[in-house]
Amino acid sequence: MTGKHRHLTGEERQLWNEVVKKARPLNVLRVNNVVKHEGASSRALVPQTTLRPFRLGELAPVKPEKSHLFPDLDSRMATVSPNMDKRNFDRLKKGKLKVEGRIDLHGMTQAEAHPALIAYIRQCQGAGKRLILVITGKGKTTPSDGIMPTRRGILRHAVPDWLQQPGIAPHILQVTKASRRHGGSGAYYVYLRRRHA
């Protein structure tokens, strides 16, 4: 600031005088928890309300938390929509189609199983095979002692995801859980698309 005082113009001074005329002083006396405006009659006493301690949101209705957990693998596989005609899809799920190849991933790590599965699918499609059985096993039943829970059957859960990846998905027409006679939830039927000539 320069330190110079600006003088009010005539219009500003007139406006200020109007504001001053309408202003009322705020002389408030507090007597025994009652607010009394100076000059008011005793009938105009306004009791001061006190707020009880509260927690934010304590009166809000309690709603149960929704669970957004991903459905388990069996639920997802049971609702797979067919990419093939219904009659053949039903026969596939019941294990009535001829299995032309099988790969057993038991005992492999994910790093070993993934490339082995992809190579096998490409090899089978190249040979003109349509239905292969991928055996993953159901997984260990021993409880985990770690901080984070681990899913039972790492390969069992990983294989459906691998088969949806862009590099291999175009070769596959259908994936579904195998029937009980072919391993049930420890195996998958992978129905391949026809090889293009």
N, C-alpha and C positions, 0 to 999 in steps of 0.2 A: 504494500500500500504506500501511496505517496505521502500520506499524512494530511492532505488537504481535505477539508470538509466541504461537501457539496450542499448548497442551499436548496431548499424545496422550492419548486415553482408554485405559482399561485394556485394552479389546479390541484397539485399534490397536497398543498397545505389544506385546501378546502376538503379534499377527500379524507385526510387524516383527522380533521376536526369532526367529521361525520362519524368515523369509527370510534373516536373517543367518547362521543355522546352516548353511543349504544353499549359501551363496555360496562360490565358490572364487576365489582371487586369480589374476590374469592376468599373472604374472611370466614373460615370454618373453625368452629370450636368442637373438640371431641370431649364429651362428658359421659362417663360410665358406659363406654362402648356404644354410645348413641351419637349420631352426627346431627349437630344443630347449627343451622345457618344463623349467623348473627342478625338480629333484628326480626327473626321469625317468631311466631307465637308458639306456645308450648304444644299446641295441637299438631304442629308441623314436624314433630320429631320423627326421624327416620331411623328405625333400628338397623344397625349394621349386621349383615349376615356373615357368619364365619364358615369357611369351607372345611369340611372334614378331609383328612388325608385320603388320597385315592391313587389308584394305579391306572395309567392310560389304557383304555380299552377293557377295563374290568367288567363293564356292563354289556359289552358286545356279546351277542349270542355265540356260544361255542359250537363250531362246526367241526366234524371229524375231518382229519387230514386225509386228503386223497392220496392214494398210492399210485405212483406212475411207474411202477416196476415193469420192465419188459416181460412179456409173457414167457413162461418156460418153453423149452424147445419142443416138448411133446405137444403142447397146445398149438404152437405155431405150425408144426408139421401136420397136425390133424386138420388144419384149416387151409392147407395149400390148395390153390385153385388150379384146375387142370389146364395144361397147355396142349392137351391132346384130346382125342375124342373120348367121351365119357365111358364108353364100353371098355376100351383099352386101358383107360386110367383105373377103372374099377378092378380089372384083371391084374394090373400092375400092383396095386395096393394089396391085393389078396395073394400075391406071389404066384400067379398063374401064368405069367409070361416067362419064356425061357431066358435064363441068365446066361449070357455069352462070355462073360469075363468077370473076374473078381480080383480085388486088391485088398490085402490085409495090412492095415496100418498099425496094428497092435505093437506096442513096445517102441514105436518111433517117437522122436521129438517132433514138435511142430516144424522145426527147421528141416527135418528129414522128410516128414510126411507131405508137406505142401508141394515141393517140386516133384516128388515121386507120383503123387496123385495127378498132377497136371500132365506130366509126361505120359502116364498110363492112359488117361482119357484121350489125349491126342493120338496115341498109338492105336487104341481101340477104334476110334472113329476112322482113322486111316485104313484099318483092316475091314471096315464096313460093319462092325459090331454095333448093335443098338442098345442093349441093356447090360449094364455092368453093376456089380454089387461092390460097394465100398464098405469094408468092415472097419469100424473105429473102436469097437468095444464100448462098454457102458461107463467105464472109468472106475477109479479106486473108490472103495467105500470107507476107507480110513478117515477119521476126522482130522481136520487141519488144525495145527497148533499156532498158526501165524495170526498176526493182528487182523489182516484182511481175509475174509472168507474166500475160499477158492471153489469154483464150480466143479462138480463131479463130471469127469469126462471132458478133458480139454479138447481132444481131437473131435469128439462127438459134437461139440458146440462149434468148433472152428470150421469143419468141413462144409456145412451149408453156406457159410459166409464166403469161403474160398470159391465155391462153385458159382457165386453171383458176381465175381470180379470180372471186369471187362475183357481180360485176356482169354477167359475160358467160357464165360456165359454164352457166347454165340454158338458154341458147340453142343449145348445141352438143351433138351426140350423139356425135361421134367426131372425133379428130384423129390423123392418121398421116402418116408421111413419104411424100412423093409418089413415084410410080414414076419410073424413069429418063427416060422420054419427057416428063415434066412437070417435070423439074429435079432429081430424086433428092433427095439430102440438103440441097439448097439451097431446097427448097419443101415445103409441107405441104398435105395435103388436109384441109379442115375441112368436116365433114358436119353440116349444121344440123338442128335439130329442126323438125318441122312447125309452121307458124304456127297459133296458136290463134285461132279465129274470134271 
